[in-house]
Amino acid sequence: MHRDIVAALVLARRAEGLTQRDLAQKLGKPQSYVGKVESIERNLSISEFWSWADAVGLDPGGLLNRVGAK
């Protein structure tokens, strides 16, 4: 499930035309943070997930429902 959520976040970031650096700036984090999350080296807290989903234009609740329905 975690990998599915991260994959959806990566796809959404790319669809928005954002680089890892762009997203990191929106989140107020270093680029390495985004890279580690996307490579599954670091987990997201609930609040981090919510902020990340908002930053890439996803409905966080909707994403969880889609991934949980698989």
C-alpha positions in Angstrom: 0.0 0.0 0.0 2.8 2.4 0.9 4.5 1.9 -2.5 1.2 2.5 -4.3 0.6 5.8 -2.4 4.2 7.0 -3.2 3.8 6.0 -6.8 0.6 8.0 -7.1 2.3 11.0 -5.5 5.2 10.8 -8.0 2.9 10.5 -10.9 0.9 13.5 -9.7 4.1 15.5 -9.2 5.2 14.8 -12.8 1.8 15.5 -14.2 1.9 18.9 -12.5 5.3 19.5 -14.3 7.1 19.8 -11.0 10.6 18.7 -10.4 11.7 17.2 -7.0 13.3 20.6 -6.3 10.1 22.5 -7.2 8.0 20.3 -4.9 10.6 20.6 -2.1 10.3 24.4 -2.3 6.5 24.2 -2.1 6.8 22.0 1.0 9.6 24.0 2.6 11.9 21.0 2.6 15.2 20.1 1.0 15.2 18.3 -2.3 16.8 15.3 -0.6 13.6 14.9 1.5 11.5 14.5 -1.7 14.1 12.1 -3.2 14.1 9.9 -0.1 10.4 9.7 0.1 10.1 8.9 -3.6 12.7 6.2 -3.4 11.0 4.7 -0.3 14.0 5.5 1.9 11.7 7.6 4.1 8.1 7.3 5.2 5.7 10.2 5.3 3.7 11.2 8.4 0.0 11.8 8.0 0.5 15.5 8.0 3.4 15.3 5.5 1.3 13.1 3.2 -1.6 15.6 3.4 0.7 18.5 2.5 2.4 16.6 -0.3 -0.9 15.6 -1.8 -2.2 19.1 -1.7 1.0 20.4 -3.3 0.6 18.1 -6.3 -3.1 18.7 -6.7 -4.5 15.5 -5.3 -7.3 15.0 -2.9 -5.6 13.2 0.0 -8.7 11.3 1.1 -9.6 10.3 -2.4 -6.1 9.0 -3.0 -6.3 6.9 0.2 -9.7 5.5 -0.8 -8.4 4.6 -4.3 -5.3 2.8 -3.0 -7.3 1.1 -0.2 -9.8 -0.2 -2.7 -7.2 -2.2 -4.6 
